[in-house]
Amino acid sequence: TIGADDSITVRSDRNVMLQQQQHPPPHDGSAEDTTTATTTTTTIQIFENYGPVDSSLFLEMHAFVPNNNPYHCAVIHGRHFLRRQVAPGRSDPNSNVLLRALKLLHLTNPQLTQFVSLEDLCVRKDMTIVEDGNMIGRRPASDAIAITSLLLGESTDMFSNLEVLKSKCITAIESNDVERIELQCARYPGSRRIVKLALVNAAQRSVSEADVTMETLSSWLEEAEKEGGEGGNEKLALAVRFRIEERKIIDSISDISLIDDEPLKHVVIDASDDDLEAKLSSFNTFMDSLNLPVNKIRAQAVEGMRLGAIATEDLESEDAYISLPPNAVIDATSAVAEAETSSPRLAALLKKLDSQQSDGFDVMLVYLLHERFVRKDDSEWWPYLDLLPTVQEVSSSHPLFFEEDEMNLHLGGSDVRKFILRNQGRAFERHAALASDVDVHEVLGSDVILDKSIVYWATAMLDSRSIWWDGRRHLTPLLDLVNADSIGRAHETKVEESSAVTRVSRPVKRGEQVFENYQQPNYLLFAFHGFLLESLESNPSDCALLGGLSINHNDPGAKFASRLQSSPTFCISGTNIDSMEELAQFLRMKHGLSTNKLESESWLNEDVVPYLTQVLKERISRLGDLTESGTELEDEPTQQRRLHIMSRMAISDLAHFQ
């Protein structure tokens, strides 16, 4: 790290313990011998982990080859992924369709006129492919292998339902719908295992066609090392070591044995909380101790919802039911102020993070992690933190923890899938940034910040429980227990006389649960809160997310591209034709139609209807593929809930588009 005075500080990532030893003096046997004892200190070499660096860089820049570098990769030639070679100059219907798919997904050179083989890939010992990158939701190399294995596959040892999957893929390619092709040709059920099996088979072909054996390479290295030194064969030894490291990776992959297809596995969580009543009692006592100006609700267990807020007296419409002064909420400002008295190191870190970010998310994230997992019951907020859902409970139900494969299978035709993947990508990047900050490690401890599930838990808590006012997010004990419905006006919390005040939008009797209308579509409720209001009648604010459209350089309306965000999104309601207005305006721009109209006129004229119809039909076809798959729900309750909510999300989208 660089200090304020431009000095550089280097910290060790491990403990280094020096040992001192006392050595008795040598005696010659004479009485005059006055030799004193000597002390020596062991010498320990300091090492550094250079991070995810391939061994080729060490060879080229540092002239050495690490042994068993986990980040090193070995090249597997593209031709080894093909069970049979595509004959040059020969028309092959399957390879022609394959080339079309690879071009549409931008997985190969668009100038190619015939498919010959895949590109060469560099694969690590753990079977990760370097060319896949690390962007969540995008796996270009794996997708190319999955498509090639499907369309050129011939053997049932890889596919038990090859013809069915191939037919769906070809239908998707004929539609020219890129999203549909990706799902049906590259992300089909079992595709991840198919990619691994293809890697094993390719490694085995690579070994069988290798020009030298491992034994030969080892003998070459032995000879080069014997003739080293002044003989000048160190360069040869380096080259042979590099080849040996690559060969070790290929041999390791070729020896991997993959078991038969397995269903997607999820952590099975016992979401019951035997201590919930005790935690509730402690929390309600804590809230009483805050002496809120207004508090007419109490926390209570609610069947099917875990917790809720119950009115302690009759409430008329627009009555204030809670008033939270600054000392009763957690936000970026209060987190820094509290840390200044409890932990100067934490306060310094929060101030640094606050200076780097305007919305205070990272400040609240680190503070929440510190109070919940470092200070624990020493925190003044412990009764509140202890009542929050556990990491295990949240990981079983919040989309931030959903596996990509299960979303491809059960949410594949919905644009909500990519919306969630983008959220996961942002959470991944935030975790990576914080995990690389030395100050964060010193404050939270490496065991906390390196645990992705813990950091994702805190992210989910802020996403699902934050209440906004004055342009800032806040955690609000008790108020964040108020559950959602769709009755009355939208929820609103306002600052009145320095306290955050929330009023009911409808009469509530004493002992009844208080609800708030979040007035959000189901895809936002699902993505950030992990639930949805099941029917259109129960959520009149619902609409289907529609994204993935853009204006390209060859579109008639390319001149408008600079005026629009790169990937606009729209929310289409099946009961509100006005929800199509923004989409119609966008399509008019994209296709070069007139954009001149009076303020009272609609964008939905006859000339744009064919383009609207095409977009909606694409979505209906994608969702139709999903509903036709007929996925059965698992018996495990947590699994049932996850699959049920994804299925409901897809069905809701389909209804809106139809």
N, C-alpha and C positions, 0 to 999 in steps of 0.2 A: 504494500500500500504506500501511497505517496502522502507525506505529511504537509502541513501548512507551510513549512519552510523548505519544501521540495526535497526533503530527506526521504529515503526509501527504507521501509521497514519490512523485513522478511520474517515470517513466523513459521515454525515447524508444524507439520501436520501430524506429528506423532511424538510420544515421549522419548527422550534420550537421557538415559541414566548413566552418569559417570561413576566409576568405582575407584576408590583409592586403596592401595595395599601397602602395608608396612613390611619392610624387608629387614631382618635382623642383620647386624654388622658382622662381617667376617672377623674371626679372632685368630691371632697367631699363637695364642697360649701364653703370651708374656703379660706380666703385671702392668706394664706401661701401655698396653693396648687401649687407646681411647676412641676408637672408631665408633661413630654414632650410626643409629639405624637410618635407613633411607626410605623415602616414600615415592611411589610411582602412581601415576593416574592413567587408567586405561584410555586408549585412543579409539574413538568411535566415529566412523565416517557418517556424514550427513547425506541423506538421499532426498530427492524430490520426485514426486509423481508428475510427469510432464503432461498428464491428461490424455484425452482421446486422440493420440497421434499414431498414425500408421508407421510401421517400421521403415518404410521407404524414406521417410523424412530423416530418421536417425541415420540411415545409411548415407544419404546424399549430403546432409549438412554436418553430421557429427562423426561420420566414419566408424560407426559401430552398429551392430544388430542386436537388439534386446532379445532375450530368451523368453519365449511364451508370452509375448505382448498381447493382451486380450483385445487391443484395438487394431491389431494388424489384420489384414485381409488377404485372401488368396484369389487370384483371377481364375474364374471358370469360364471357358470359352462358350459363346452363345450356341454353337452347333451341338454342344453336349446336352442341351436341353431337349433335343429332338430325338425321338425314338427312331425315326426314319428321316433321311435328308430329303429336302425338296429339290427335285431335279431341275437344274437350270434350263430355261426355255420351255419347260413343260407347264401347261395350264392345269392348275390344281384348284378345284372349286373351294375347298376348305381353306387353302392358303390365301386365295384371293379375298375371301370373306375376312380372314384373319388380318390381312394387311389393311383392309378398309377400317376395321375396328381399331387397330393400332394407330392409324392416322387420325381418326376422329377423336381419340383420346390423347393425341399428341404424345404417343409413346414411341414413335419412330420417325425417321426422316420423311417429311411429306413428299419429297421428290422420288422416293422409291417406286418402282413399277412392278416389282415382284418380291415376295417374301422369300428370303433364303435362310436366315437364322436370326435369333435374338442377338442383341448387343452383348458383348462380354461383360461379366459382372464380377465385382470384388466382394467376397463373402467372408465374414468373420467366423471364428470357431463356434460361436453361439448361434450361427445360421442367420444373423442379421446381415442385410445387404446394404452396402455403402450407398449404392445409387438410389435407395429408397428415401434417403434423407431422414430428418427427424420431425417432419411436420405431421401433426395428428390429422388423420383423415386422408392423407395422400401417401400412396405407396407405389410409385411408378414402376419400379423394377418388378415387384411382386405382382402387380396387375398384369404386366406383360407376360410373365410366366404363367399366371392363372389362365389368361385368355388362350395362350398358345397350347397349354396342356389340355384345355377343354376342346378347342376346335380341331386340333391335330391328334387328339387322344384316340387310342384304339383299344386299350386294354382295360378290363374291368378291375384290375388290381388297384387302379387309381380311382375309378368311378363305378359306383353301383347303379347309377341312373344316368349314364352318359348321354343317351339320346334325348331324354327329356330336357336336361340342362342345355344341351347344344341347341335344341329347337328354340328354347326361350331366348338364348343368346342371339341366334340368327334373326329371330323376329325383332329383337331390340335393335340390332344393327340396321335392319331394313327400315326402321323408323327414323334413323338418323338423330335420335334423341340421345345426346351424350350422357346425360345422367342415367338414363335407362340402360344404356350399353354398359356403363361402369358397374351398375348393380347386377345385371343379369349375366355379364360375361367375365367380370373380374372379382366381384364380391359375392358370388353365389354361395349357397350353403356348403361348408367344407372347403372353401377355396384356400384358406390359410394352411390347412393340412396338405392340400394338393401342392402348394408352393414348396412346402418343406420336403415332401416326397420327391418332387422334381429336382430339388437341390441335391438330395441324397443320390438320386439316379445319375444326375449330371456329374457329381463328384466321382462316382464309381466309374463312369465312362472315361473321365479325365485320368484316373489312376491307371485304368487298363490300357490307355493309349499313350501314357507317359514314355518319354524316350529313355529315362533312367529310373532305377529303383532307389528307394531310400537307402538301401545298403551301399549302393554305388556312391551316392552323394556323401554318405558318412565316411567312406574310404577316401574320397577326394579331399574332404576336410582334414582328415588325419594326415594325409600326405602334405597338404599345403601348410599345416601348422608345424610339421617337422622341418620343412624347408623354409620356414619363416625367418624373421629377423633380417639379417643382412642379405639373405637370399632374395628378398623382395617379393615373396609370395603372400604377403598379408592382404593385398588386394584380392587375390584369388580366394583366400580364406573367407574374406568378407562376402564375396559373391556367392560362395557355396553355402555359407551360413544363412544368407537370405533365402536361397532356394530351399534349404532344409526347413526353414520356418514356414514357408508357403506350403511345402509338401506335407508338413505335419497337420496343417489346417485341412487340406484336402482329404488326407487319410482319415482324420477325425470325423469329418462330415460323412464320408463314404461308409463309415462303420456304424453310423447312427441307425437304430432300429425304431421305427415309428409304429405305435400300436394302432389298431383299427380306429375308425372314426368314433369320436365320442361326442355326446351332446355338450353344448356350452355349459361350463361349470361356473357357478357363482358361490360366493360365500353365503352359507346358510346361517342366518342370524336369529337368535332367540331374542325377539324385540321386547319381551316382557321385562318389567323393572319391578322387582320385589320391593325395592325401597322407595317407590314413587310417592306413596302417601307421606312417608317421613320427609322426603325432599320437598313436597308441596307444603307441608307444615312449616318447615324451616324457611322456605321462600316467602310464604305469606307473612310470617313473623318479621322477616327482613324488610318487606315492603311497608309494614306497619311502622317499623323503626325509622323510615325515611320521612314520616310526617308530611305526606304529600298535601298540597293545598286542597286538592279534590281527588278522592279515590272511592268510587262506587262499584268496584268490581273486585273479585278475588279469583285466584287460580284454582282450577278444579280438574280432576281427571274426567275425560269425556270419552265415552265408548266410540271407537272408530276414528277418533281424531287425536288420541293421546291426551291432549290438554286443551282447555278452553278458558274463557273469561266469563264468570257468572256475575250477574247484577246483584248487588247487596241491598238494593232498594228499587222501587219503581222509578223508571226513567221516562220522561216525556220527550218527544221529538226535539232535537237540538239541545237537549240537556248535556252539559259537560259531565263526562263520567270519569275522566282522569286528567290530572294536571301534573306534568313532570318538570320540576325545576332543574337547573343545570347539574346539580349534584346527584340526580337520579337517572342520568343517561350517560352512555359511553359514546364519545365521538373523538375525533382527532385532537380537538382542543383539550378536552377533559383528560384524555389519555396522557398527553404530555404533562399537564399540570399535576396529575397524580403521581406520575413517574418521577417528577423532580423531587418529591419528598420521600419516595420509597426506594428508588433505584436510579442514581445519577447516570449510570451507564445506559440503562434503558431509555432515559429521557434524551440523552445525546443521540442515540440511534433513532428515536422517533422524530426528533427535530431534523435530522439528516434526511430521513425518508419524506417528511412533510415538505421539505424544500425541493424535493425532486418530483412531487406529484401534487396536483391541485385538488383531487377529490378526497384525499385522505385515506384511500382504501388500504394501502400498505401499512400506514400507521396503525389503523384499527386492527388489521390482520395480525401484525406482530404483537400488539398489546393484548389481543385476545389469546394468542398462543402463549404469551408469557404468563398471563393471569391464570389460564386454565391448566397449563401443563408444567409450569415452572413454580409459581407461587402456590398454586392449588388452594388448599383450605386456609392459607395465610392471606389470600386476597380478600379485600373488602367486598368483592362482587361474588364470592364463592357460592352463596345460596342460589344466586341466579345462574351462574355457570354450571353448577352441579345439576340443575334442573333441565339444562339443554339436552337435546338428544345426543346420545353417545356417538363416537366415531363409527362404531359397528352399526348402529341404527341408521345413521345417515348414509353410510356406504351401501346399505341394502336397498335404498329407495330413491336417492337423489341422482338425477341424470348425469351429474358431474362424474359419477363413479361408473356409469354404464360402459360396458365393453363395446368397441366398435362393431365387432362381429354380431352381437345380439341386436344392435340397432339396425345393421344392414338387413338382418333377417326379419325383424318385426316392425321396423319404421323406415324401411328402405325407400319407399316411394314418396315420402313426405319431405318437404324442404326443412322441416323441423330437425331432421337428422343432422344436416350440415350446420344448422344453427347451434345445436348442442356440441358438435365437434369443434366449432369455432370457440365456444365457451371453454371446452376442455383444453384447447390449444392455448388460450390466454392463461388459464390456470397453470398449465405446464410451464409456460414461459415465466410467469410470476414466481413459481416455485424455484425454477432454475436460477433466476436472478438473485433471489434471497439466499438460496443455498450456496451461492458463490461469494457472498458478502461475509468477510471475516468478522465484522462487528456483530452480525446476526448470530453467527456461531457462538461468539463469546457471551452474548446476552441470553439466547435461548438454549444453547447446548446443541451439539451436533445430533444427538439422538432425537431431538424434536424437529429441527429444521430439515434433516435429511429424510424424515418419515413423510413420504408424499401423502399418505392417507390422512395424517394429522393436518397438514397444510390445506389439503382439499376440504377437509371438514370445516376448518375456519373460513375458507372461501365460501362454502355453501351456507354457513351461518350468516355471513354478511350479505350474501345474495338474497337469502330467503327471509331474513328477519329485520333488515334495515328499514327504518322509517325516515323519510326525507322531509326536511323543511329548510328554508333559507339556502337552498342549493347544496346542502351537505347531508350525508347519511349519518344516522344515529342508531345505536342499539338501545332499545327502550324496554327495560324489564317490565313485565306484566302487559303492557300495551301490545307487545309482539306475540302474545298468546291469543289475541282476538282472531278468530277464524273467519273465513271468507264465505260470502254468499253474493247474490246479485240484486238484492232488494235495496231500494232507496238510492240516494245520491252516492257519488264516489267518496271513498274515505279521504279525509283531509285532517291534517294536524297543523295547527297554527300556533305561533308564539303570541301569547297574551300576558302582558305584565311579567315578562322574562321567563315564563313557564310555557312548555309545549302542551297545548290543550286539544283534546279530541272530544267531539260531541257525537251523540247517537243520531242516526238519520231516520229513526223510526221508534215508536214507543216500545219499551222493554219492561216486562214485569219482574219483580223481585224473584230471584231464583232461576230466571231464564238465562240462556247463553246470549252474550252480546256478539253480534256479527258486524263485519264491515264489508262494503262492496268495493273490491279492489278495482273493478271496472277494467279488467284486462282480458285479452283473448286467452284461450286455453293454452296456446303454445308458450306464452310467457309464464303462465301459472305452472305449467309442466316443467319448463326448462330451468326456472329459478327457484321454484317452491316444491316441485316433485308431486304435484297433484293437479287435477283439472276438475271443472264442474261438468258433470257427465253429459248433459243434453243442451241443445240450443236454447230450450225454454229456461233452463237453469242458469244460462250465461248468455244474455242478449248481446254482450260485448264481444262474443266469439267471432272469429274469422280465421281463414286458412292462410298461413304464411306462403307467399309465392316469391321466390328469389331466383338467382342464377341467370338473370337476363342482363344483357349488355349491348351497347352499340359498338359494333366492330368497324374497322377501318374501311371495309368493303361494303358496308351498309349504305343505302341511299341517304340516310340521315347522319352520316359520319361527322358532319360539321357540328352536330349538337353534343358530341361525346364529351367535350371539355366542360360543358355546362352541368353535367350530371355526375353524381357520385359513381364510382367505378362499378358497383354492384348494387343497384337499388332494390329494395324489397317492398312488397305490397301485401296488404291484408284483405282477402276477398271474402265477403260475406254472402252466403247463399240467399239471404233474405233482404239484402240491401243493395240494389243495383248501383247506388251511388259509390259503393266501394270499388267499382270498376273504373271510376273516372281517372284516377291517377295512372292506372295501368294503360288505359286507352290513350292518354296523353303521351306516355312514354312510347308506346307502339307507333303512334303517329310520327313522332320524331325519328324513331329507328328506321321506319320504312319510307321516310320522305314525304309523308302526307301533309296536307296543309295544317299549320298550327295557329292560324288566325281565326279567332272567334270572338263573338260578343260575350260579355261577362255572364249573361243569362243563358248562353247556349251550352250544350253538353259536348264533351269530347266523344261521346258514343254515337258517332254517325255511321252510316252504312258502309263507308269505305274502310273503316278500321275493323269491322266485325269479323272478316275472314282471319285476320291476324290474331284477334282475341280468341276466336274459336280454336285456332291451331294451338295456342298456348294452353288453353284449358284442356283440350283433348290430350295433350302430352301428359299433363298432370294426372288426368283420369286413367290413362294407360299405365303409368307408373304405379299408381295406387291399386289399379286392377291386378297387376302382376303380384302385388303384395297380398291382397285379399284372396287371390286364387291359390296361394301357397298352402292355405289351410293348416297353418301351424297349430298344433295342439298345446294347450296349457299344461305346464308341469304340475305335479301333485303338491310340491312344496309351497306353502302359503306365500312366502316372500316372493318366490319365483312367479306365482300366479299373479300377484299384484303388479309386478314389473311388466309382465307380458300383457296383462289386461289393460294397463294404462297406455302402453304403446299402441295396442290394437285400437283402443278407443280414439286415440289421437289420429291414427290413419283413417279410421272410418269417418271421423268428424271432418277431416280435410276433404275426403272424397265427396261427402254430402254437400259441402260448400261449392266445390268445383262443378258438380253435376247440376 
